[in-house]
Amino acid sequence: MTRASGRLIVATLTTLLLLLPLGGAVADESAKPVVTLSRAEAGKGGEITVKGSGWRPSALLMLLICGEASPAAGVPGGTNSCANADGRAVTTDAKGRFSRTLAVAEPPKPCPCVVHVATVQGQQASVDAEFKVAGHPVAPLPKPAPNAGRLSVVDRTVRLDGSGSLLTWFGAPQARKVVLEFGNAESAPVVDPVFHVGTSHGVFAPVWEERQWRGTIAPGKRAQVALDVQLPAGAHGDYLVSVKYGPKVMAAQPWGVDRPWGVVLFWLLLGIVVPAALFRIGMAVVDRVRPGAGAVARVVRRVPRAPGAPGDPRASARRRTVRPEEPAGAPAAAHSETPATGAAVLPWFTPDTAPGAPSPHAQVSAPHESTTNSPTPKGNS
């Protein structure tokens, strides 16, 4: 063996060794989800172990026992035909594997039954494993709806058209149109197909609503289908909008809904305005029922001014009044009126009643005439 051929062999082996991990990775990525059951039949109250592989790493899965279903047809009735109250959730590991114990419960629909395993968030993936619930009624599968299964999604791109308004900012229901393109690969036209639009939030199952699209899709043609979707009032957070035609989910689109901040602002203002109004009403009631300042103020306003008090217009006139029966030379203070007994007299001072001055109400006596200056009657010596 020559040196050149040896180098060629070494280079070839090195290339193969480098490509082996890539091939393994491609195989893992292209692997389909698989579900296996520990038992194919069990009665109500029993338990089975559900194992899976080939799922997305760290994916949240939902495990349900559903009636009127089969691995080939799936679950035509959606989660309404499943025992939702007895379902379980599980998260896959880093390699996309899981193992979970599931309690056996009777679904609301008759068998044939399956163990339905589906992703909750992100890219939709589901697997149905055949299972028999012992003692549960069995009935034929319902017939598919007209035109079901004749349409296929041409473009996986799903669009949500529309926007919110001022009312949605205050909690009104959010409404959009989910738009996707379907094609008819059959030889007969599809007239007025019926779809189901579902909205799910978190780990909850989708709530399906029937939507009929008015129109005809001719054989070999495609059409853009727009379906109405609406959330309940006050809804916010991460939602997933799914479109199902017949038993198969055609597409899914995440929908992030903003919080209705108008409602938050309303409650914040209500929490400020109502206590302030109650405080003002309470203070008004306290001022009305409390004895004291208010009553005293009203009494003071009703007390009449005393004669001779500052501001009384009768004071100056009374000081200038002279009674006819009194001599002209009598002091003016003697003619001032004495207030009636019991009248309210405030401690106010007038110029005539300053401290230290004689009281205007004091008894004033007539001046005594001097005997020396008085004229002597005639005849008296």
C-alpha positions as CSV (number, residue, x, y, z in Angstrom):
1,M,0.0,0.0,0.0
2,T,1.4,3.3,-1.0
3,R,1.6,6.4,1.2
4,A,-1.0,8.2,-1.0
5,S,-3.5,5.5,-0.8
6,G,-3.1,5.3,3.0
7,R,-3.8,9.0,3.3
8,L,-6.9,8.7,1.2
9,I,-8.3,5.9,3.4
10,V,-7.6,8.0,6.6
11,A,-9.4,11.0,5.1
12,T,-12.4,8.9,4.0
13,L,-12.7,7.4,7.5
14,T,-12.5,10.8,9.1
15,T,-15.2,12.2,6.9
16,L,-17.5,9.2,7.7
17,L,-16.9,9.7,11.5
18,L,-17.8,13.4,11.2
19,L,-21.0,12.7,9.2
20,L,-22.3,10.0,11.6
21,P,-23.5,12.4,14.3
22,L,-25.2,14.6,11.7
23,G,-27.1,11.6,10.3
24,G,-28.2,10.7,13.8
25,A,-29.4,14.2,14.4
26,V,-31.4,14.3,11.2
27,A,-32.9,10.9,12.1
28,D,-34.0,12.3,15.5
29,E,-35.5,15.4,14.1
30,S,-37.5,13.5,11.5
31,A,-38.7,10.9,14.0
32,K,-42.5,10.9,14.5
33,P,-44.1,10.9,18.0
34,V,-44.9,7.5,19.3
35,V,-47.1,6.4,22.2
36,T,-47.3,3.0,23.9
37,L,-49.6,1.7,26.6
38,S,-48.9,-0.8,29.4
39,R,-52.3,-2.4,28.9
40,A,-54.7,-2.5,26.0
41,E,-57.8,-2.8,28.2
42,A,-58.8,-1.8,31.7
43,G,-61.9,-1.0,33.6
44,K,-63.0,2.2,35.3
45,G,-60.9,2.9,38.4
46,G,-57.8,1.1,37.1
47,E,-54.5,2.6,35.9
48,I,-52.3,2.4,32.9
49,T,-48.9,3.7,32.1
50,V,-48.5,5.8,29.0
51,K,-45.0,6.1,27.5
52,G,-43.9,8.2,24.5
53,S,-40.9,9.1,22.5
54,G,-40.0,11.2,19.5
55,W,-41.7,14.3,20.9
56,R,-40.2,17.8,21.1
57,P,-37.9,18.3,24.1
58,S,-39.5,19.9,27.2
59,A,-42.9,19.9,25.5
60,L,-46.1,20.1,27.6
61,L,-48.4,17.2,26.7
62,M,-52.0,16.4,27.6
63,L,-53.2,12.8,28.1
64,L,-56.9,12.0,27.8
65,I,-59.2,9.0,27.3
66,C,-61.6,9.8,24.5
67,G,-64.7,8.0,23.0
68,E,-66.0,7.9,19.5
69,A,-62.4,7.9,18.2
70,S,-59.9,5.7,16.5
71,P,-56.2,5.9,15.6
72,A,-57.1,6.4,11.9
73,A,-59.9,8.9,12.3
74,G,-58.6,10.7,15.4
75,V,-61.1,12.3,17.7
76,P,-63.8,13.8,15.4
77,G,-65.8,15.2,18.3
78,G,-62.8,17.0,19.8
79,T,-62.2,17.1,23.5
80,N,-65.9,17.2,24.2
81,S,-65.9,13.4,23.8
82,C,-63.0,12.9,26.3
83,A,-62.9,12.4,30.0
84,N,-61.4,15.9,30.6
85,A,-61.7,15.8,34.4
86,D,-59.5,12.7,34.7
87,G,-56.9,13.9,32.2
88,R,-53.2,14.3,33.1
89,A,-50.4,16.6,31.9
90,V,-46.7,15.6,31.4
91,T,-43.6,17.3,30.2
92,T,-41.1,15.5,28.0
93,D,-37.4,15.3,28.9
94,A,-34.5,16.6,26.9
95,K,-34.7,13.6,24.5
96,G,-38.5,14.0,23.9
97,R,-39.5,11.0,26.0
98,F,-42.1,10.7,28.8
99,S,-43.8,8.2,31.1
100,R,-47.0,9.0,33.0
101,T,-49.6,7.0,34.9
102,L,-53.2,7.6,33.8
103,A,-56.3,6.7,35.7
104,V,-58.9,4.9,33.6
105,A,-62.2,6.8,33.3
106,E,-65.3,6.4,31.2
107,P,-65.5,9.1,28.5
108,P,-68.9,10.8,27.8
109,K,-69.1,9.1,24.4
110,P,-69.2,5.4,23.6
111,C,-66.2,3.4,22.4
112,P,-64.2,2.7,20.3
113,C,-61.8,4.6,22.6
114,V,-58.3,5.9,22.4
115,V,-55.7,7.5,24.6
116,H,-55.3,10.9,23.1
117,V,-51.9,12.5,23.6
118,A,-51.4,16.1,22.2
119,T,-49.2,19.1,22.6
120,V,-50.6,22.0,24.5
121,Q,-48.5,24.9,23.2
122,G,-46.4,25.5,20.2
123,Q,-46.5,23.3,17.1
124,Q,-49.4,21.0,17.1
125,A,-48.8,17.3,17.3
126,S,-51.0,14.5,18.5
127,V,-51.1,10.6,18.6
128,D,-54.0,8.4,19.4
129,A,-53.4,4.9,20.8
130,E,-56.2,2.4,20.7
131,F,-57.6,1.5,24.1
132,K,-60.7,-0.4,25.4
133,V,-62.5,0.7,28.5
134,A,-64.0,-2.5,30.0
135,G,-67.8,-2.3,30.6
136,H,-68.2,1.0,28.6
137,P,-70.8,1.0,25.8
138,V,-69.6,0.5,22.2
139,A,-71.2,2.2,19.1
140,P,-70.1,2.7,15.5
141,L,-68.2,5.9,14.6
142,P,-70.3,8.8,13.4
143,K,-70.3,9.4,9.7
144,P,-68.1,12.2,8.5
145,A,-69.7,15.5,7.6
146,P,-70.3,16.3,3.9
147,N,-67.3,17.4,2.0
148,A,-65.1,16.5,5.0
149,G,-61.5,15.6,4.1
150,R,-61.6,17.0,0.6
151,L,-59.7,20.2,1.3
152,S,-56.1,20.5,2.2
153,V,-54.0,23.5,3.4
154,V,-51.9,24.9,0.6
155,D,-50.0,27.4,2.7
156,R,-49.3,26.7,6.4
157,T,-49.0,30.4,7.1
158,V,-51.9,31.5,9.2
159,R,-52.8,35.2,9.6
160,L,-54.9,37.0,12.1
161,D,-56.5,40.1,10.6
162,G,-58.0,42.9,12.6
163,S,-57.1,45.0,15.6
164,G,-58.6,46.2,18.9
165,S,-60.4,49.4,19.6
166,L,-61.0,51.7,22.5
167,L,-63.7,49.4,23.8
168,T,-61.3,46.4,23.9
169,W,-59.0,48.6,26.0
170,F,-61.8,48.6,28.5
171,G,-62.4,44.9,28.4
172,A,-64.7,44.4,25.4
173,P,-64.3,41.0,23.6
174,Q,-61.4,40.7,21.2
175,A,-62.4,39.7,17.7
176,R,-60.2,38.8,14.7
177,K,-60.4,36.9,11.4
178,V,-58.2,33.8,11.0
179,V,-57.1,33.6,7.3
180,L,-55.5,30.6,5.6
181,E,-55.5,29.2,2.1
182,F,-57.1,25.9,1.2
183,G,-56.9,23.8,-2.0
184,N,-59.3,21.2,-3.5
185,A,-57.4,18.2,-4.7
186,E,-60.5,16.1,-5.4
187,S,-62.5,15.8,-8.6
188,A,-65.7,17.3,-7.2
189,P,-66.2,20.9,-6.1
190,V,-66.5,21.7,-2.4
191,V,-69.5,24.0,-1.7
192,D,-69.9,26.0,1.6
193,P,-67.5,23.9,3.7
194,V,-67.9,23.9,7.4
195,F,-64.9,24.5,9.6
196,H,-64.4,24.5,13.4
197,V,-62.4,27.3,15.0
198,G,-61.0,26.6,18.5
199,T,-59.4,28.9,21.1
200,S,-57.3,27.5,24.0
201,H,-55.6,29.3,26.9
202,G,-52.7,27.7,28.7
203,V,-53.2,24.0,29.5
204,F,-57.0,24.1,28.8
205,A,-58.5,22.2,25.9
206,P,-59.7,24.3,22.9
207,V,-63.3,25.5,22.8
208,W,-64.5,24.7,19.3
209,E,-67.1,26.8,17.5
210,E,-68.6,25.9,14.1
211,R,-67.9,28.4,11.2
212,Q,-69.3,27.9,7.7
213,W,-67.5,29.5,4.8
214,R,-69.8,30.7,2.0
215,G,-68.3,29.8,-1.3
216,T,-67.3,27.1,-3.7
217,I,-63.8,25.7,-4.3
218,A,-63.6,24.1,-7.7
219,P,-61.4,21.0,-8.3
220,G,-57.8,21.8,-8.6
221,K,-58.4,25.4,-7.3
222,R,-57.4,27.1,-4.2
223,A,-59.2,29.8,-2.1
224,Q,-58.4,32.0,0.8
225,V,-60.7,31.3,3.7
226,A,-61.4,33.9,6.5
227,L,-63.2,32.7,9.6
228,D,-64.3,34.8,12.6
229,V,-62.8,34.1,16.0
230,Q,-63.7,35.9,19.2
231,L,-62.5,35.7,22.8
232,P,-64.6,36.3,25.9
233,A,-64.7,39.8,27.5
234,G,-61.7,40.7,29.6
235,A,-59.5,37.9,28.1
236,H,-55.8,38.5,28.1
237,G,-52.6,36.5,27.8
238,D,-51.4,33.8,25.4
239,Y,-54.0,32.1,23.3
240,L,-53.8,29.5,20.5
241,V,-56.3,29.7,17.6
242,S,-56.8,26.3,15.8
243,V,-58.7,25.6,12.6
244,K,-60.1,22.1,12.1
245,Y,-61.7,20.7,8.9
246,G,-63.4,17.4,9.6
247,P,-61.5,15.4,12.1
248,K,-58.1,16.9,11.3
249,V,-56.6,20.1,12.7
250,M,-55.4,22.0,9.7
251,A,-53.4,24.9,11.3
252,A,-52.8,26.7,14.5
253,Q,-51.7,30.3,15.3
254,P,-50.6,31.8,18.6
255,W,-52.4,35.0,19.7
256,G,-51.0,37.3,22.4
257,V,-53.7,39.4,23.8
258,D,-52.8,42.6,25.8
259,R,-54.3,43.2,29.2
260,P,-57.3,45.6,29.2
261,W,-55.5,48.5,31.0
262,G,-58.7,50.6,30.9
263,V,-60.3,48.3,33.4
264,V,-57.3,48.5,35.7
265,L,-57.4,52.3,35.5
266,F,-61.1,52.3,36.2
267,W,-60.7,50.3,39.4
268,L,-57.8,52.4,40.4
269,L,-59.8,55.6,40.1
270,L,-62.7,53.9,41.8
271,G,-60.5,53.0,44.7
272,I,-59.5,56.7,45.1
273,V,-62.8,58.5,44.4
274,V,-65.1,56.4,46.5
275,P,-63.1,56.7,49.8
276,A,-62.7,60.4,49.2
277,A,-66.5,60.9,48.7
278,L,-67.3,58.8,51.7
279,F,-64.8,60.8,53.8
280,R,-66.5,64.1,52.8
281,I,-70.0,62.7,53.5
282,G,-68.8,61.5,56.9
283,M,-67.3,64.9,57.8
284,A,-70.5,66.7,56.8
285,V,-72.6,64.3,59.0
286,V,-70.2,64.9,61.9
287,D,-70.5,68.7,61.5
288,R,-74.2,68.5,61.5
289,V,-74.7,66.2,64.5
290,R,-71.9,67.6,66.7
291,P,-73.0,70.2,69.3
292,G,-70.6,73.1,69.7
293,A,-69.1,75.5,67.2
294,G,-71.9,75.5,64.7
295,A,-74.7,76.1,67.4
296,V,-72.6,78.8,69.2
297,A,-72.0,80.6,65.9
298,R,-75.7,80.7,65.2
299,V,-76.5,82.0,68.7
300,V,-73.9,84.8,68.4
301,R,-75.3,85.9,65.1
302,R,-78.8,86.1,66.6
303,V,-77.9,88.2,69.7
304,P,-79.0,91.9,69.1
305,R,-76.6,94.7,69.6
306,A,-76.9,96.5,73.0
307,P,-78.0,100.1,73.0
308,G,-75.0,102.3,72.8
309,A,-72.8,99.6,71.4
310,P,-70.3,100.4,68.6
311,G,-72.2,100.3,65.3
312,D,-75.6,100.9,66.8
313,P,-77.2,103.8,64.8
314,R,-79.6,104.5,67.7
315,A,-76.8,105.3,70.2
316,S,-75.9,108.7,68.9
317,A,-79.5,109.7,68.4
318,R,-80.4,108.7,72.0
319,R,-77.5,110.7,73.4
320,R,-78.9,113.8,71.7
321,T,-82.5,113.3,72.8
322,V,-83.7,115.5,75.7
323,R,-87.0,114.6,77.4
324,P,-89.4,117.5,77.7
325,E,-90.1,117.1,81.4
326,E,-86.4,117.4,82.3
327,P,-84.6,120.8,82.5
328,A,-82.4,121.7,79.6
329,G,-79.3,121.8,81.6
330,A,-79.6,118.2,82.8
331,P,-76.7,116.0,81.9
332,A,-77.1,113.9,78.8
333,A,-76.1,110.8,80.6
334,A,-79.3,111.0,82.7
335,H,-81.5,110.7,79.7
336,S,-80.0,107.5,78.3
337,E,-82.3,104.5,78.4
338,T,-81.6,101.7,80.8
339,P,-81.7,98.3,79.2
340,A,-84.5,96.0,80.3
341,T,-83.9,93.5,83.0
342,G,-82.7,90.3,81.6
343,A,-81.5,91.7,78.3
344,A,-78.2,90.4,77.0
345,V,-75.4,93.0,77.6
346,L,-72.0,92.2,76.1
347,P,-68.9,93.7,77.7
348,W,-68.5,96.3,75.1
349,F,-67.5,99.9,75.9
350,T,-68.9,103.1,74.4
351,P,-67.2,106.4,74.6
352,D,-69.6,107.4,77.4
353,T,-68.9,104.2,79.4
354,A,-65.1,104.0,79.3
355,P,-63.5,102.4,82.3
356,G,-63.2,104.9,85.2
357,A,-66.0,107.2,83.9
358,P,-69.3,107.5,85.8
359,S,-71.9,105.0,84.7
360,P,-74.6,106.5,82.4
361,H,-77.2,104.6,84.4
362,A,-76.3,106.1,87.7
363,Q,-78.9,108.2,89.6
364,V,-78.4,111.8,88.8
365,S,-79.7,114.3,91.4
366,A,-80.8,117.8,90.8
367,P,-78.2,120.5,91.7
368,H,-78.6,122.1,95.2
369,E,-79.1,125.9,95.2
370,S,-77.0,127.9,97.5
371,T,-78.9,129.7,100.3
372,T,-76.7,132.7,100.1
373,N,-77.3,133.3,96.5
374,S,-81.0,132.5,96.5
375,P,-83.3,135.5,96.6
376,T,-85.0,136.3,99.8
377,P,-88.8,136.5,99.7
378,K,-90.3,139.8,100.3
379,G,-91.3,140.4,103.8
380,N,-88.5,138.3,105.3
381,S,-85.5,140.0,106.7
